[in-house]
Amino acid sequence: MESKRTNKDILIKGIKKMGLSLVFMFLGPVLLYIAFSNQEKPLYIPILIVGLLICFFAIFMAFKGLKTILDSMFSSN
């Protein structure tokens, strides 16, 4: 009987997604802080929108990365 092994290629893809998510987890709140500290500037709304989009993208990439890592460990291939 053969034991199940982790698919290393898929695991590396998942770790890359988690690393990208980590970058966006720092970048998003920094942009939100910049936007909220400069509310009287004309670029307040665009920076706020970009910051919010980056925060949502970070959460999305974290879930995708975690799912990819779990698929590499528990897939039936």
VOMARPA-323694 format. One line per field, with one value per residue: residue number from 1; residue in three letters; x, y, z of N, C-alpha, C in turn. Coordinates in steps of 0.2 Angstrom, whole numbers, plus 5000, padded with zeros to 4 digits. Layout:
pami: NUM	...
dofi: ALA	...
n_X: X	...
n_Y: Y	...
n_Z: Z	...
ca_X: X	...
ca_Y: Y	...
ca_Z: Z	...
c_X: X	...
c_Y: Y	...
c_Z: Z	...
//
This chain:
pami: 1	2	3	4	5	6	7	8	9	10	11	12	13	14	15	16	17	18	19	20	21	22	23	24	25	26	27	28	29	30	31	32	33	34	35	36	37	38	39	40	41	42	43	44	45	46	47	48	49	50	51	52	53	54	55	56	57	58	59	60	61	62	63	64	65	66	67	68	69	70	71	72	73	74	75	76	77
dofi: MET	GLU	SER	LYS	ARG	THR	ASN	LYS	ASP	ILE	LEU	ILE	LYS	GLY	ILE	LYS	LYS	MET	GLY	LEU	SER	LEU	VAL	PHE	MET	PHE	LEU	GLY	PRO	VAL	LEU	LEU	TYR	ILE	ALA	PHE	SER	ASN	GLN	GLU	LYS	PRO	LEU	TYR	ILE	PRO	ILE	LEU	ILE	VAL	GLY	LEU	LEU	ILE	CYS	PHE	PHE	ALA	ILE	PHE	MET	ALA	PHE	LYS	GLY	LEU	LYS	THR	ILE	LEU	ASP	SER	MET	PHE	SER	SER	ASN
n_X: 5004	5003	5008	5001	5008	5015	5011	5024	5025	5013	5012	5022	5017	5006	5012	5018	5007	5003	5013	5012	5000	5004	5012	5002	4994	5001	5003	4990	4984	4993	4991	4978	4979	4987	4978	4967	4974	4976	4964	4960	4966	4966	4968	4962	4950	4953	4965	4960	4951	4959	4967	4957	4953	4965	4966	4955	4959	4970	4965	4957	4968	4974	4965	4964	4978	4979	4970	4976	4987	4982	4976	4987	4992	4982	4976	4969	4976
n_Y: 4994	5011	5026	5042	5057	5073	5085	5093	5104	5110	5114	5124	5133	5137	5142	5153	5161	5164	5172	5183	5187	5191	5202	5211	5212	5220	5232	5236	5241	5251	5260	5264	5270	5281	5287	5291	5300	5310	5318	5330	5331	5331	5318	5309	5300	5292	5285	5279	5270	5262	5257	5249	5240	5233	5227	5219	5210	5205	5197	5188	5182	5175	5165	5158	5154	5146	5136	5130	5125	5116	5107	5102	5094	5085	5080	5068	5063
n_Z: 5000	4996	5003	5004	4997	4998	4986	4979	4969	4969	4982	4983	4974	4982	4993	4987	4984	4997	5001	4993	4997	5010	5008	5002	5014	5022	5014	5010	5023	5026	5015	5018	5030	5026	5017	5026	5035	5027	5023	5018	5006	4987	4982	4991	4990	4978	4984	4995	4989	4982	4993	5000	4990	4989	5002	5002	4991	4997	5007	4999	4992	5003	5007	4995	4994	5005	5002	4991	4997	5006	4996	4990	5000	5004	4992	4981	4971
ca_X: 5000	5007	5006	5000	5013	5013	5013	5028	5024	5007	5014	5026	5012	5002	5017	5019	5001	5003	5018	5009	4995	5007	5014	4996	4992	5005	5002	4983	4983	4997	4987	4972	4982	4989	4972	4963	4978	4976	4957	4958	4969	4962	4969	4959	4946	4957	4970	4955	4948	4965	4968	4952	4954	4971	4964	4951	4963	4975	4961	4956	4974	4976	4961	4966	4984	4978	4966	4981	4992	4978	4975	4994	4993	4976	4973	4968	4980
ca_Y: 5000	5017	5032	5048	5061	5080	5087	5099	5109	5113	5117	5130	5138	5139	5147	5160	5165	5166	5177	5188	5189	5194	5209	5215	5213	5226	5237	5239	5246	5257	5265	5266	5275	5287	5291	5294	5305	5316	5318	5336	5331	5329	5311	5305	5295	5286	5281	5275	5265	5257	5253	5244	5234	5229	5224	5213	5206	5201	5191	5183	5178	5171	5160	5154	5151	5141	5131	5127	5121	5110	5103	5099	5089	5080	5078	5061	5061
ca_Z: 5000	4995	5007	5001	4998	4997	4979	4980	4965	4971	4988	4981	4972	4988	4997	4984	4985	5004	5002	4990	5002	5016	5005	5002	5020	5024	5009	5011	5029	5025	5010	5021	5035	5022	5015	5032	5038	5022	5020	5014	4999	4982	4981	4996	4987	4975	4988	4999	4985	4981	4999	5001	4985	4991	5008	5000	4987	5002	5011	4994	4991	5008	5006	4989	4995	5010	4999	4987	5001	5008	4991	4989	5005	5004	4986	4980	4965
c_X: 5004	5004	5005	5006	5011	5016	5017	5027	5018	5008	5017	5021	5008	5006	5018	5013	5001	5008	5016	5004	4998	5009	5008	4993	4995	5003	4995	4982	4987	4994	4981	4974	4984	4983	4968	4967	4978	4969	4956	4962	4965	4962	4966	4955	4949	4961	4965	4953	4953	4967	4963	4952	4960	4970	4960	4955	4968	4971	4959	4962	4976	4971	4963	4973	4983	4974	4971	4985	4988	4977	4981	4995	4988	4973	4973	4972	4986
c_Y: 5006	5022	5038	5053	5068	5082	5094	5105	5113	5117	5123	5135	5141	5144	5153	5164	5168	5172	5183	5191	5193	5201	5213	5216	5219	5232	5240	5243	5252	5263	5268	5271	5282	5291	5294	5299	5311	5317	5325	5336	5329	5321	5306	5299	5290	5282	5277	5269	5259	5253	5248	5239	5230	5225	5218	5208	5202	5195	5186	5179	5173	5165	5155	5150	5145	5135	5127	5123	5115	5105	5099	5093	5083	5078	5071	5059	5057
c_Z: 5000	4999	5002	5002	4996	4990	4980	4976	4967	4977	4987	4978	4977	4992	4994	4984	4992	5005	4998	4994	5008	5014	5005	5009	5024	5020	5010	5017	5028	5020	5014	5026	5031	5019	5020	5035	5033	5019	5017	5007	4994	4980	4986	4994	4983	4979	4993	4995	4984	4987	5001	4997	4987	4997	5006	4996	4992	5005	5006	4993	4996	5008	5000	4990	5000	5007	4995	4991	5004	5003	4989	4994	5005	4998	4985	4974	4967
//
